[in-house]
């Protein structure tokens, strides 16, 4: 199951706008096919993906804590 959020281009402006908080994020290719998901501090994780990964799109859900993010991931994936 995927996050029910619109895709955003994974670029510097998106990474700069993402909250510096824990969350669940999903990565996608240029066509919007899901490549996978993870839990972490959104800005840190997406900076790394932008620098070293091959995803073109991203969507996320903000959480209150790491535990909350993991519970959200368990509910969605």
Backbone as CSV, one residue per row, in Angstrom:
resi,resn,N_x,N_y,N_z,CA_x,CA_y,CA_z,C_x,C_y,C_z
1,UNK,0.841,-1.172,0.000,0.000,0.000,0.000,0.889,1.240,0.000
2,UNK,0.492,2.261,-0.715,1.260,3.497,-0.818,0.642,4.593,0.039
3,UNK,1.415,5.639,0.252,0.886,6.815,0.934,-0.135,7.493,0.028
4,UNK,-1.173,8.007,0.598,-2.214,8.688,-0.175,-1.953,10.185,-0.195
5,UNK,-0.836,10.543,-0.764,-0.416,11.932,-0.905,0.043,12.115,-2.338
6,UNK,-0.021,13.322,-2.852,0.500,13.536,-4.211,2.027,13.451,-4.226
7,UNK,2.557,12.993,-5.342,4.004,12.950,-5.506,4.536,14.363,-5.648
8,UNK,5.751,14.582,-5.177,6.503,15.818,-5.403,7.811,15.437,-6.064
9,UNK,8.302,16.323,-6.920,9.619,16.083,-7.509,10.662,16.090,-6.403
10,UNK,11.577,15.154,-6.446,12.660,15.111,-5.468,13.776,16.006,-5.993
11,UNK,13.768,17.254,-5.529,14.770,18.229,-5.937,15.140,19.090,-4.736
12,UNK,16.050,20.024,-4.942,16.545,20.839,-3.830,15.441,21.648,-3.162
13,UNK,14.500,22.164,-3.949,13.437,22.973,-3.342,12.521,22.118,-2.467
14,UNK,12.240,20.901,-2.875,11.422,20.005,-2.058,12.156,19.634,-0.769
15,UNK,13.419,19.288,-0.887,14.199,18.935,0.296,14.285,20.126,1.251
16,UNK,14.413,21.324,0.717,14.463,22.510,1.561,13.149,22.808,2.260
17,UNK,12.043,22.355,1.675,10.719,22.632,2.230,10.214,21.537,3.170
18,UNK,10.833,20.372,3.129,10.363,19.261,3.958,10.654,19.559,5.428
19,UNK,9.748,19.199,6.323,9.993,19.446,7.749,11.207,18.669,8.273
20,UNK,11.881,19.261,9.223,13.027,18.614,9.868,12.509,17.807,11.057
21,UNK,11.641,16.834,10.740,10.973,16.025,11.763,10.907,14.587,11.285
22,UNK,10.598,13.705,12.221,10.406,12.301,11.846,9.166,12.153,10.973
23,UNK,9.219,11.146,10.128,8.078,10.843,9.295,8.297,9.559,8.521
24,UNK,7.300,9.234,7.735,7.358,8.109,6.800,7.424,8.722,5.414
25,UNK,8.350,8.244,4.604,8.425,8.764,3.237,8.467,7.615,2.245
26,UNK,7.955,7.914,1.072,7.915,6.945,-0.021,8.629,7.559,-1.212
27,UNK,9.477,6.788,-1.847,10.220,7.245,-3.018,9.621,6.641,-4.274
28,UNK,9.659,7.411,-5.360,9.116,6.931,-6.617,10.022,7.251,-7.785
29,UNK,9.801,6.541,-8.888,10.558,6.830,-10.103,9.876,7.968,-10.862
30,UNK,10.390,8.317,-12.018,9.873,9.439,-12.788,8.420,9.240,-13.218
31,UNK,7.989,7.986,-13.344,6.615,7.687,-13.743,5.661,7.578,-12.554
32,UNK,6.175,7.695,-11.337,5.335,7.607,-10.148,5.162,6.205,-9.602
33,UNK,5.968,5.269,-10.071,5.934,3.918,-9.510,6.753,3.908,-8.220
34,UNK,6.217,3.299,-7.191,6.881,3.284,-5.891,8.169,2.462,-5.944
35,UNK,9.224,3.022,-5.367,10.511,2.334,-5.258,10.744,1.796,-3.853
36,UNK,9.950,2.270,-2.892,10.104,1.822,-1.519,9.779,2.938,-0.551
37,UNK,9.860,2.624,0.719,9.538,3.593,1.758,10.486,3.383,2.924
38,UNK,10.503,4.367,3.815,11.350,4.276,5.007,10.848,5.259,6.052
39,UNK,11.424,5.143,7.239,11.107,6.004,8.370,12.396,6.719,8.763
40,UNK,12.297,7.999,9.092,13.472,8.724,9.552,13.196,10.201,9.648
41,UNK,14.245,10.965,9.931,14.133,12.426,9.929,14.064,12.836,8.464
42,UNK,12.947,13.383,8.062,12.652,13.595,6.649,13.730,14.385,5.920
43,UNK,14.117,15.531,6.436,15.095,16.355,5.718,16.417,15.611,5.551
44,UNK,16.891,14.957,6.597,18.167,14.220,6.505,18.080,13.084,5.492
45,UNK,17.005,12.326,5.563,16.840,11.181,4.660,16.743,11.632,3.198
46,UNK,15.985,12.698,2.957,15.795,13.144,1.574,17.029,13.839,1.015
47,UNK,17.809,14.508,1.855,19.096,15.065,1.403,19.994,13.945,0.903
48,UNK,20.050,12.870,1.671,20.889,11.740,1.279,20.388,11.098,-0.015
49,UNK,19.090,10.918,-0.126,18.528,10.330,-1.342,18.791,11.217,-2.554
50,UNK,18.643,12.518,-2.396,18.898,13.436,-3.508,20.356,13.358,-3.945
51,UNK,21.266,13.253,-2.991,22.691,13.225,-3.311,23.147,11.887,-3.888
52,UNK,22.619,10.788,-3.364,23.181,9.477,-3.710,22.191,8.487,-4.327
53,UNK,20.904,8.771,-4.264,19.909,7.817,-4.742,19.491,8.066,-6.175
54,UNK,18.522,7.288,-6.612,18.048,7.430,-7.988,16.550,7.692,-8.080
55,UNK,15.915,8.036,-6.964,14.483,8.354,-6.980,14.264,9.720,-7.625
56,UNK,13.116,9.877,-8.275,12.757,11.140,-8.917,11.618,11.847,-8.183
57,UNK,10.855,11.086,-7.403,9.683,11.644,-6.730,9.649,11.190,-5.273
58,UNK,8.904,11.952,-4.460,8.794,11.631,-3.043,7.440,12.102,-2.521
59,UNK,6.966,11.426,-1.492,5.810,11.878,-0.724,6.023,11.410,0.710
60,UNK,5.418,12.111,1.667,5.686,11.808,3.066,4.514,12.157,3.957
61,UNK,4.586,11.619,5.176,3.665,11.930,6.262,4.521,12.267,7.477
62,UNK,4.271,13.404,8.105,5.017,13.846,9.281,4.488,13.117,10.511
63,UNK,5.400,12.780,11.419,5.044,12.095,12.668,5.533,12.916,13.859
64,UNK,5.036,12.566,15.019,5.417,13.254,16.254,6.755,12.756,16.811
65,UNK,7.102,11.513,16.509,8.331,10.906,17.028,8.698,9.722,16.136
66,UNK,9.853,9.128,16.407,10.242,7.935,15.637,9.245,6.797,15.870
67,UNK,8.831,6.607,17.121,7.850,5.555,17.418,6.552,5.789,16.660
68,UNK,6.099,7.027,16.631,4.879,7.355,15.906,5.059,7.079,14.413
69,UNK,6.208,7.452,13.853,6.483,7.200,12.437,6.462,5.699,12.139
70,UNK,7.027,4.917,13.031,7.028,3.465,12.819,5.621,2.888,12.888
71,UNK,4.792,3.410,13.780,3.399,2.966,13.830,2.646,3.355,12.562
72,UNK,2.896,4.565,12.066,2.262,4.988,10.815,2.680,4.071,9.666
73,UNK,3.948,3.726,9.629,4.445,2.839,8.567,3.793,1.468,8.680
74,UNK,3.661,0.953,9.896,3.022,-0.351,10.095,1.571,-0.328,9.609
75,UNK,0.898,0.789,9.794,-0.498,0.908,9.365,-0.646,1.022,7.852
76,UNK,0.357,1.589,7.195,0.235,1.878,5.766,0.910,0.849,4.860
77,UNK,1.959,0.187,5.362,2.722,-0.686,4.475,2.718,-2.096,4.972
